[in-house]
């Protein structure tokens, strides 16, 4: 499901001339392969696909991956 959401986000970002997509999956979601679309391998592969597929105009960022609350507080301050 995250692949579908990220594809839609990439399409929207490109239509709005945005160069970045922020992806908020957390490493705990990937534990025990519970959600394979939250793994490091998935987001790196999806990031590569978005970057190449957008003509290198849009990239995927995962700043929230390990410390969601701290990163969000920093962004909101």
C-alpha positions as CSV (number, residue, x, y, z in Angstrom):
1,X,0.0,0.0,0.0
2,X,2.8,2.5,0.7
3,X,4.0,2.0,-2.9
4,X,0.7,3.2,-4.2
5,X,0.6,6.2,-1.8
6,X,4.1,7.2,-2.7
7,X,3.4,6.9,-6.4
8,X,0.4,9.2,-6.0
9,X,2.4,11.6,-3.9
10,X,5.1,11.7,-6.6
11,X,2.5,12.5,-9.2
12,X,1.0,15.2,-7.1
13,X,4.4,16.6,-6.2
14,X,5.5,16.9,-9.8
15,X,2.2,18.6,-10.8
16,X,2.9,21.2,-8.1
17,X,6.6,21.6,-8.9
18,X,7.7,20.1,-5.6
19,X,11.0,18.4,-5.6
20,X,10.7,16.4,-2.3
21,X,8.4,13.8,-0.8
22,X,8.7,13.1,2.9
23,X,7.9,9.5,3.9
24,X,7.1,8.7,7.5
25,X,7.4,5.0,7.9
26,X,8.9,4.0,11.2
27,X,11.5,1.2,11.6
28,X,9.3,-0.5,14.2
29,X,6.7,-1.2,11.4
30,X,9.2,-3.3,9.6
31,X,10.1,-5.5,12.6
32,X,9.7,-9.1,11.8
33,X,8.8,-8.2,8.3
34,X,5.3,-7.2,9.5
35,X,5.0,-4.5,6.9
36,X,7.6,-5.1,4.1
37,X,6.7,-1.7,2.6
38,X,8.2,0.0,5.7
39,X,11.7,-1.6,5.3
40,X,14.9,0.2,4.4
41,X,15.2,-1.8,1.2
42,X,11.7,-0.8,0.2
43,X,12.1,3.0,0.7
44,X,15.5,3.0,-1.0
45,X,14.1,1.1,-4.0
46,X,11.0,3.3,-4.1
47,X,13.2,6.4,-3.8
48,X,15.3,5.3,-6.7
49,X,12.2,4.6,-8.8
50,X,10.7,8.1,-8.0
51,X,13.9,9.9,-8.7
52,X,14.6,8.1,-12.0
53,X,10.9,8.1,-13.1
54,X,10.5,11.8,-12.5
55,X,13.5,12.7,-14.7
56,X,15.5,13.3,-11.5
57,X,13.2,16.2,-10.5
58,X,11.6,14.6,-7.4
59,X,13.2,12.7,-4.5
60,X,12.0,10.7,-1.5
61,X,13.2,11.7,2.0
62,X,12.8,9.7,5.2
63,X,13.8,12.0,8.0
64,X,11.2,10.6,10.3
65,X,12.3,7.0,10.1
66,X,13.9,6.5,13.5
67,X,12.8,9.4,15.6
68,X,9.3,10.5,14.6
69,X,8.4,12.7,17.5
70,X,11.8,14.6,17.7
71,X,11.8,15.2,13.9
72,X,8.2,16.4,13.9
73,X,8.8,18.7,16.9
74,X,11.8,20.2,15.1
75,X,9.7,20.8,12.0
76,X,6.9,22.4,13.9
77,X,9.0,24.7,15.9
